[in-house]
Amino acid sequence: MTDLYLVRHGETEWSKSGQHTSVTDLELTPHGVEQATSLRSRLDASEFGLILSSPRRRALHTAELAGFSDPEITEDLAEWNYGDYEGLTSQQIRQQHHGWRIWFNGCPGGESADDVRARLTRIVARVRASGVDKAICFGHGHASRVLALCWLDFPIIFGQSFPLQVASVSIMGREKESWAVIRWNS
């Protein structure tokens, strides 16, 4: 069975401020560089048979600093496209749309929850079919949460219960006959 490691990119100015960042291609902050570099002591690239990354600079730079110099880039790991909400904080969005939550309301001008789930389900299928012991995906907050939900075959609204810290490592796998969260936000 393959274990799937999920790594969220290090801190950016917008992750620090809580701004929704999908297509805006931001660099890591100096602290984000430190966070990503510290992953090197916890992850050994030689242990992974499948290494995938979002095409966004923040994910690729995190992978590189963590010791994964040549990940396969896939658009399927890109962050949820926030459309009209790109660059806004949840508080700013809720001033216009009271009670808004991405898991229930989506993003006008961006991707639907079904679209995000479809592309991350492709990642799950690829990882499960790979036959490797360990796979790793360098990605983003919301998309990585959806990836975990696809692994578990949970409804997308459960994403609200799986907050994901910057530069964290989470591991998906199996517990006996069930798909499972092995570790979260480590």
GUNU-292504 format. One record per residue (C-alpha): residue number from 1; y, x, z. Coordinates in Angstrom, 1 decimal, m for minus. Each point is the difference from the previous one (the first is absolute). Layout:
! GUNU-292504
{pt NUM; {Y; X; Z}} ...
END
This chain:
! GUNU-292504
{pt 1; {0.0; 0.0; 0.0}} {pt 2; {3.5; 1.1; m0.8}} {pt 3; {2.7; 0.3; 2.6}} {pt 4; {3.5; m0.8; m1.3}} {pt 5; {2.9; 1.9; 1.5}} {pt 6; {3.4; m1.7; m0.3}} {pt 7; {3.0; 2.3; 0.4}} {pt 8; {3.5; m1.4; 0.0}} {pt 9; {2.7; 2.3; m1.2}} {pt 10; {2.4; 1.8; 2.4}} {pt 11; {3.4; m1.3; 1.0}} {pt 12; {2.7; m0.6; m2.6}} {pt 13; {3.5; m1.2; 0.7}} {pt 14; {m0.9; m3.5; m0.9}} {pt 15; {m3.2; m0.1; 2.1}} {pt 16; {2.1; 1.3; 2.8}} {pt 17; {2.6; m2.8; m0.4}} {pt 18; {m2.6; m2.7; m0.8}} {pt 19; {1.1; m0.6; m3.6}} {pt 20; {m2.7; m1.3; m2.3}} {pt 21; {m0.8; 2.8; m2.5}} {pt 22; {m2.3; m0.5; m3.0}} {pt 23; {1.3; 1.3; m3.3}} {pt 24; {2.9; 2.1; 1.5}} {pt 25; {m1.4; 3.5; m0.1}} {pt 26; {1.2; 1.6; 3.2}} {pt 27; {m0.6; 3.5; 1.4}} {pt 28; {m1.4; 0.6; 3.4}} {pt 29; {2.5; 0.7; 2.8}} {pt 30; {m0.3; 3.4; 1.7}} {pt 31; {m1.9; m1.8; 2.8}} {pt 32; {m2.2; m1.6; m2.7}} {pt 33; {m0.8; 3.4; m1.3}} {pt 34; {m1.1; 1.1; 3.5}} {pt 35; {m2.1; m3.1; 0.4}} {pt 36; {m1.8; 0.5; m3.3}} {pt 37; {m0.5; 3.7; 0.7}} {pt 38; {m1.6; m0.8; 3.4}} {pt 39; {m2.6; m2.0; m1.9}} {pt 40; {m1.5; 3.2; m1.3}} {pt 41; {m1.4; 0.8; 3.5}} {pt 42; {m1.8; m3.4; 0.0}} {pt 43; {m1.3; m0.2; m3.6}} {pt 44; {m2.0; 2.4; m2.0}} {pt 45; {0.3; m0.6; m3.7}} {pt 46; {m3.4; 1.6; m0.7}} {pt 47; {m1.7; m2.9; 1.8}} {pt 48; {1.2; m2.7; m2.4}} {pt 49; {m1.8; m0.8; m3.2}} {pt 50; {2.7; m2.4; m1.3}} {pt 51; {3.7; 0.6; 0.6}} {pt 52; {2.5; m2.6; m1.3}} {pt 53; {3.7; m0.4; 0.4}} {pt 54; {2.8; m2.4; m0.9}} {pt 55; {2.3; 1.4; m2.7}} {pt 56; {3.0; m0.1; 2.3}} {pt 57; {1.5; 3.3; 1.1}} {pt 58; {m0.2; m0.7; 3.7}} {pt 59; {m3.8; m0.6; m0.2}} {pt 60; {m0.6; 3.0; m2.4}} {pt 61; {2.0; 2.3; 2.2}} {pt 62; {m1.8; m1.1; 3.1}} {pt 63; {m3.4; 0.7; m1.7}} {pt 64; {1.2; 3.5; m1.1}} {pt 65; {1.3; 0.9; 3.5}} {pt 66; {m3.2; m1.3; 1.5}} {pt 67; {m2.0; 2.5; m2.2}} {pt 68; {m1.0; m2.3; m2.8}} {pt 69; {1.6; 1.7; m3.0}} {pt 70; {m1.4; m1.9; m2.9}} {pt 71; {m0.6; m3.7; 0.8}} {pt 72; {m0.8; m2.4; m2.7}} {pt 73; {3.0; m2.2; m0.5}} {pt 74; {m0.4; m3.8; m0.4}} {pt 75; {2.5; m2.8; m0.2}} {pt 76; {m2.4; m2.1; 1.9}} {pt 77; {1.1; 1.7; 3.2}} {pt 78; {3.7; m0.5; m0.6}} {pt 79; {1.9; m2.0; 2.7}} {pt 80; {0.3; m3.7; m0.2}} {pt 81; {2.8; m0.6; m2.5}} {pt 82; {2.8; m1.6; 2.1}} {pt 83; {2.0; m1.2; m3.0}} {pt 84; {3.3; m1.5; 1.2}} {pt 85; {m0.7; 1.3; 3.5}} {pt 86; {m0.1; 3.7; m0.9}} {pt 87; {2.2; 2.0; 2.4}} {pt 88; {0.5; m2.9; 2.4}} {pt 89; {m1.3; m0.2; 3.6}} {pt 90; {m2.0; m3.0; 1.2}} {pt 91; {3.0; m1.0; 2.1}} {pt 92; {2.3; 0.0; m3.1}} {pt 93; {m2.6; m2.1; m1.9}} {pt 94; {m0.3; m2.5; 2.9}} {pt 95; {3.8; m0.5; 0.0}} {pt 96; {m0.5; m1.5; m3.5}} {pt 97; {m3.5; m1.4; 0.4}} {pt 98; {m0.6; m1.1; 3.6}} {pt 99; {m3.4; 0.9; 1.3}} {pt 100; {m1.0; 2.1; m3.0}} {pt 101; {m3.1; 2.1; 0.3}} {pt 102; {m1.6; 1.8; m2.9}} {pt 103; {m3.5; m1.1; 0.9}} {pt 104; {1.0; m3.7; m0.5}} {pt 105; {3.0; m0.1; m2.2}} {pt 106; {m0.3; 2.9; m2.5}} {pt 107; {2.9; 1.6; m1.8}} {pt 108; {2.0; m1.7; m2.7}} {pt 109; {0.2; 2.2; m3.1}} {pt 110; {m2.8; 2.2; 1.3}} {pt 111; {m3.8; m0.2; 0.3}} {pt 112; {m1.9; m3.0; 1.3}} {pt 113; {m2.5; 0.5; 2.8}} {pt 114; {m2.8; m0.8; m2.5}} {pt 115; {1.2; 2.8; m2.3}} {pt 116; {0.1; 2.5; 2.8}} {pt 117; {m3.4; m1.0; 1.3}} {pt 118; {m1.5; 0.2; m3.6}} {pt 119; {1.0; 3.6; m0.5}} {pt 120; {m1.0; 1.1; 3.5}} {pt 121; {m3.4; m1.7; m0.4}} {pt 122; {m0.5; 2.3; m3.1}} {pt 123; {0.5; 3.0; 2.3}} {pt 124; {m2.6; m1.4; 2.5}} {pt 125; {m2.5; m0.5; m2.9}} {pt 126; {0.6; 3.5; m1.3}} {pt 127; {m0.4; 1.6; 3.5}} {pt 128; {m3.2; m2.0; 0.7}} {pt 129; {m1.5; 0.9; m3.4}} {pt 130; {1.0; 3.7; 0.3}} {pt 131; {m3.0; 1.0; 2.0}} {pt 132; {2.0; 2.6; 2.0}} {pt 133; {m0.1; 0.4; 3.7}} {pt 134; {3.7; 0.0; 0.5}} {pt 135; {2.9; m1.3; m2.2}} {pt 136; {3.7; 0.2; 0.9}} {pt 137; {3.0; m2.0; m1.3}} {pt 138; {3.6; 1.1; 0.5}} {pt 139; {2.2; m3.0; m0.1}} {pt 140; {2.5; m2.3; 1.7}} {pt 141; {0.3; m2.4; 2.9}} {pt 142; {m0.5; m3.5; m1.5}} {pt 143; {m2.3; 1.1; m2.9}} {pt 144; {m2.3; 1.9; 2.4}} {pt 145; {m0.2; m3.0; 2.3}} {pt 146; {m1.0; m2.1; m2.9}} {pt 147; {m2.6; 2.7; m1.0}} {pt 148; {m1.5; m0.3; 3.5}} {pt 149; {m0.1; m3.8; m0.3}} {pt 150; {m1.8; 0.3; m3.3}} {pt 151; {m2.5; 2.4; 1.5}} {pt 152; {m0.6; m2.5; 2.8}} {pt 153; {0.2; m3.1; m2.3}} {pt 154; {2.6; m1.5; 2.2}} {pt 155; {2.8; m2.4; m1.1}} {pt 156; {3.2; 1.8; m0.9}} {pt 157; {2.0; m1.8; 2.8}} {pt 158; {m2.0; 2.1; 2.5}} {pt 159; {2.1; 3.0; m1.1}} {pt 160; {2.6; m1.0; 2.6}} {pt 161; {m2.5; 1.1; 2.6}} {pt 162; {m0.5; 3.5; m1.3}} {pt 163; {3.3; 1.9; 0.3}} {pt 164; {m0.3; 3.5; m1.5}} {pt 165; {2.1; 3.0; 1.2}} {pt 166; {1.4; 2.7; m2.3}} {pt 167; {m2.2; 3.0; m0.4}} {pt 168; {m2.9; m1.8; 1.7}} {pt 169; {m3.7; 0.3; m0.9}} {pt 170; {m2.2; m3.1; 0.1}} {pt 171; {m3.7; m0.1; m0.8}} {pt 172; {m2.0; m2.8; m1.5}} {pt 173; {m3.8; 0.0; m0.1}} {pt 174; {m2.9; m2.1; 1.2}} {pt 175; {m1.3; m1.1; 3.4}} {pt 176; {m3.7; m0.7; m0.7}} {pt 177; {0.0; m2.7; m2.7}} {pt 178; {3.8; m0.8; 0.2}} {pt 179; {3.0; 1.6; m1.6}} {pt 180; {2.1; 1.3; 2.8}} {pt 181; {3.1; 1.7; 1.3}} {pt 182; {m1.2; 3.3; 1.4}} {pt 183; {3.4; 1.3; 1.1}} {pt 184; {3.5; m1.3; m0.4}} {pt 185; {3.4; 1.7; 0.1}} {pt 186; {m1.4; 3.3; 1.3}} 
END
